[in-house]
Each structure stands twice: as C-alpha cells, then as structure tokens.
Amino acid sequence: MRTLQKNTADLEWVSKVRVNTQAVLKRAQQVQGCKVAKKQWQAAWLLKAVTCIDLTTLSGDDTPSNVHRLCMKAVQPVRHDLLKSMDMHDKGITTAAVCVYPSRVADAVKSLKAANSSIPVASVATGFPAGQTPLKTRLEEVRMAVEDGAMEIDIVINRTLALTGQWAALYDEVRQFREACGHAHMKTILAVGELGTFTNVYKASLVSMMAGSDFIKTSTGKESVNATYPVAIVMVRAIRDYYLRTGQKVGFKPAGGIRTAQEAVVWLALMKEELGNEWLSPHLFRLGASSLLADIERQIYHYVTGRYAAYHELPMA
C-alpha cells in the first residue's frame, strides 16, 4: 500500500508519452513464439502459476455455495496425491486470492475462515465492469467490500476520462478509491480493450500508479478484447519506467481469456524477461482466471501419471 503526492511534473510526463506500435507488436510476436519448458521444469512453472492465480467467479448466478466451493478449491488447488508424488504436498501451495463480487465477500471470508486459511479475499468494485455509476456510489462500494473483509479491491477506471484525455480528473478519482481502500491492496483495472490506443494504455497505467495503485490490471474479462501480449508489454514497460523513476514496485495482473496452462507459462516468462524474478511472486504478479486452474491441474496430472485425466477424476473449481 503506497502514497504519492501529485505534482505538475507527473502530468507533464504523462502528456509527453508516445508508444511505438510497431516495436510493441514485434516484441509481442517474440513473446508468443517463445518455447515453453517441458517435463519437470514445466511442472515447476505450473505450480508457480497456481500460486499467482486470483481464482475468480464473477457471474450473475453466484451463490454462497459456489463461492464456498471456489474457496475450497483455492485452499487445495491441486489434488493432494499429485502434489505428494512431486514432494510438494507440504509446501503450502494455494492460489494467491479468491476474487468475487462485493455482495459475495462475506461468504468468501466465512468459508476461508472456516477452512483456517489466510488466503485473502479480493473484490471487484467501483461499478464493475463499466465503471459508469456515480462516483459517490463507487466509493461506497469500495468501503462496503473492505468492511465485509476484502483484503484486496479490484477497481475499474472511468474509461471516459481516459478517452477524453482528462488525466488529472482520472488521477483524482483513483486517488479517492485508494483512500477508500484503507489498508486493502488496490488493483486498478484499465479495461484496455476500451482505451483505443497503446499510448492511452501507457498513460492510464502511469496515472493509476501515480495515484497509488498496488497493481495495474488489464481487463475486467467482460470486454471483447482482454489480456493480450501487446497490451501487456505496454503496461509492464510503464511499470518498469515508473520503478526506475520513483523506486516503487507496482504489480501486474493480466485477466480475461487466460485459459490454458501453456498461456500461464508464457505470461510468467514475459514477467521474468521484462521485469525480472521479483515479479514472479504473488505480491507483484497475479493471473486473473476462472477456468485456467482446471487446465493446469490436468497438465500436472499428465506429468505425474503419464496420461490425461478423465473429467470425473479432477475436482471441479
């Protein structure tokens, strides 16, 4: 959790930003084409990915029972016998967090407490996914989620302010969300699929970090374009530039459309290459996903047994 005072130089930096689109796309091609580790190295990367997942359910039909089931999956994300055969059963492997709507936070907190787990509950807020409700309502939503026990808040920015270049106003809004979060970590969702240009993505990243975000996150998962490699490169370069300029480390969370174990490993490789090993841990890297864990567990099952599991052999997330 961080604090930063606004000064004119910050907005001057924002106004001077230009992104080289061709260079971004070329780097994204390299990332996509990178060879993924095999055998025990792949298994190790996959277990690392599990510990960085924000296991998520954001559906209209969420109930206390499926939130409870999600929490139990977060506590034991990979079958115990599979972990035991890899000698990883006693290493405390869990997902990084459980992510739900504000009205389901209390259910998730209760389930995790009953399981004697310290996994944090994350809540989306601020008029998720569109961010088009009045500011007063959005702030109240943050406060209520924190009161119910959310340790992390995934806020959405007001895309209208970004698209119309009102960066000072965007800073002020995110700053107010930061204050409303209190002790909770704040992840700021840029909704990159609705920002139009890479330059806007970079500027929104900078402004969100200046306003005190602990993480910047690509998407809500509800837009037509979510976590893509080109957008990720723009965001992680913004994180790197911000770190070099201020000495403050901000985390990164791709979300939306990340479904396969192989993709998870590519995301980890991207973090390692662009930001270094420190960004390979849950305090600086998260994967927002709902169906990803099932594929990772399937690949680990294959590594351990030499065959793929039938659907009934692995517990549902």
N, C-alpha and C positions, 0 to 999 in steps of 0.2 A: 504494500500500500504506500502511495507516494504523494507528495505535494510539490507543486511547481507554481511559481508566480508567473502570470502573463507579463510579457513586455513587448514593446513595439518591434524589437528585433526578431522575435519569434514569427510574427505575421509577415515581416519583411522576407524572412527565409521562405515562408510558405508561398509568397507571391512570386518568388524567383524560380520556383520548381518547374523543370521541364523533363519529361521522360522520353528516352529514345526507344520508340516502339519496336523498331527492327531488332535492336540489341536484346530487348526483353524476349521477343519471340524466338530468337536464335538460342538464347540461353535455355528457354523452356524446352526446346527440342532436344537439347543435350540432356536435360534432366529426365525427360520422358524416355530417352533411349538408353539410360544407364542400366548396366547389368545388375541384376539382383542377386544377393548372396544365396548359396544353396546349403542344403543339409543342416548341420548343427549351427552354422553361422546364421542361416535364415531363421531357424527356431529361436535363437537368442534375440535376433532383431524383432521377431514377432512378439516375444514375451515383453520386450521393452515397449513395443507399441501398445500392448494391453494396458500397461501402467500409465500410459498417457491418454487413454480414452476418457472422454466425458460421455458416459453411457446415457443416452438421451431417449426420452419419449415426449413428443410434443404433438399429440393427437387430440382431436375433439372428443374422442371416446375414452380418454384416460380415466381410470377409476382407481380407488385405493388399492384394489387387488392387483392390477397390473403394474402399478407403481411399486408395490411390495415385491412382486416377482423380479422387477428390474433391479431393485436394491439387493436382493439375494444373489442375483447374477453378478452384480458389481463386487460383492464380497467374495464370491468364488467364481471368477470369470472363466477359468479353465478347469475341467474335471480333475478332481484330486489325484486319481490314479495316473493320469497323464503327466501331471506335474511331478508326481513321485518317481516315475520312471526316468525323469530328466534330473532328478535330485534337486528339484526347485519347489517342493511342496512346503518347505518351512521358511521360504524367503519373503512371505507376506505379500504375495502378488495379488493386487486388487486393481480395479480401474481407478483413475485419478479422481473422478467425481460422478455423481448422478445428476442429470440435468432435467428439470421438469418445469411446468407452468407454475406461476405463483400460487394458484389455488391448491396445488398438489404438494407444496413444500412441506407442510406439516405432516402429511402422510409419509413422505420420504424420510424426514427426520425421525419420526416414530419408528419406522421399520429398521433403520440403520442403528438406532439406539438399542432396540430390542436385540439386534444381532451383535451388540457390543462392538460396533465398528466405528472408526473415526473418519470414514470416507466423508468428505464434505458434500453438501447438497448445493447444487447450482440452480439458479432460477433465471429464466428469461424475464425481461421486464420492459418498461417504457413503451407500451403499446406494440409489443412484438406481434407480428413481424413487420408491419408497415410503419410504425412509429408516428402515426398520424392522429393520435389522441392529444388533447390539450396538455401543455407542459405540467400543470398542477396535478393532473391525473397520473401522468407518467412518473412524477416524483413520488407520489403517494404509493404507487405500485411497488417501487423500489423499497420504500420504508416498510411496507407490509411484509414483503418477502423476507427482509432482514429480521423483522420481529418474529416471523414464524420459524426462523432458524437457518435461513440460507446463508452460507459462508462465502458464496460467490454469486455475483449478479452479471448476467449477460445482457447488456443494454443494447438497444439499436439506435443508431444516429438518425436524425431528421434529414433524409436524403434531399429534401427541397432546399435546405440551407447549403448543402454541398454543391448541388447542381446550379444554384444561382450565385455561387461564389461568396456566400456570406460566412466567411471563415471565422470572424470574430464572434458572430452570433452562435455558430456551432460550438466554438470553444466554450462560450458561457454556459450553453446547455449541458455539455458533457461535464463541465466543472461542477454544475449543480447536482448532476447524477452522482459524481464522485463523492460529494459531501453527503448525499442521501444514503450512500452505501455504508458510510461509517467505517467499521472495522472489516467489512466484507471486501473481498477482492472484486475488482471490476474488469470485465471483459467487454470491449466495445466492438459491436458488430457493424461493419461498414456497408454491408449489402452491396458488394462490389458489382453484381450484375445490373444494378440500377444507377451506377455512378457515371456511366458513359465513357470515360477515358482513363487511361493509365495515370495521367497527370492528376486527375481528380482523386484517384485511389491513393496516390502518394501523398497528396495534400491532406486528405481526410485522415490518413494514417498519422501524419505529423501532428495535426491539430488534436487528434484523440490522445496521443502520447503526451503532448504539452499539457493537456487538461487533466492528466493524472491516471490514465488507463494503466492497469497492470498487464493487460493483454490486448492485442487487436485481433479481431476475428473476421474471417472473410464474409460469411453469409449466414442468413437465417435458416437456409435449407429449403425455404419456401419460394425463392426466386427461380427464374428459368435458368440462369447461369449462377453456379455456386463456386466451389473451390476449384479453380483451375491453376495450372502451374505458372502461366504468365503473370496472373494477378498476384500469386504468392510471391514471385520473385520481386515484384514492385514493393510489396508490403515488407518483406524481410530486408530488402535493401534500405527501406525507410527506417526500420528498426536498427539496422547496423549504423546508418548515418547518425541517427539520434543518439545511439550509445557512444559513438566516437566524439560527438559534440558535447554531450552532457554527463557521460559516465553512468547513465541509468539504463538498466537492462529491462526491456519490455518483452513479454511473451507473445507467442504467435499461435493462433488456433484456426486451422482450416476446418470448414464444416460444410456439409451438404454434398451428397453424391459420392462419398468415400465408402466404398462397399467391399473391396477385396483386400486380402492380406498383402498382395503384391503392391497395391497402391500405398498401403500403410508404410511399407518398407521404403518406397520411393520418397514419401514425404519425410521420413526420418533422414534419408540420405541427403535430401535437399537442405534440411536444417543443419546437418553436420558440415556440409560443404560451404554454405552461405554464412552461417553464424557460429559454427564451432560446437564442440562437445557439450558445452554448458547448456546449450539449448536442446539437449536430448533428454531432459528430465521434465517431470510434470510441472515443476514450478515455473518453467519457461516455454513448454510446448504441450499442447493438447490437440487431440483429434476429436472433433465433434461428430458422433456417429451413433446410429441405432442398429444397423444390420451388419456392420463391419466385424464385430466381435465373433459372430457366428462363423464367418469365413476363416478368421484367424484360428479359432478353436479347431475347425475342420482340418486346416493345414497342419496344425500341431499334432492332431490325431494321426494324420498321414505320416508325419515324421516319426512318431513313436511306433506305430503298428505296421507301416508299410502299405496300408490300404486306406481308402476313403470311408468315412463313417456313413452309415445309413442315417436318415434324418432322425429316426427314433433313438439313435444311440447318444445323441448330444442334447443336453437340456436346453430348452428354449431361453432366449434372452428376454 
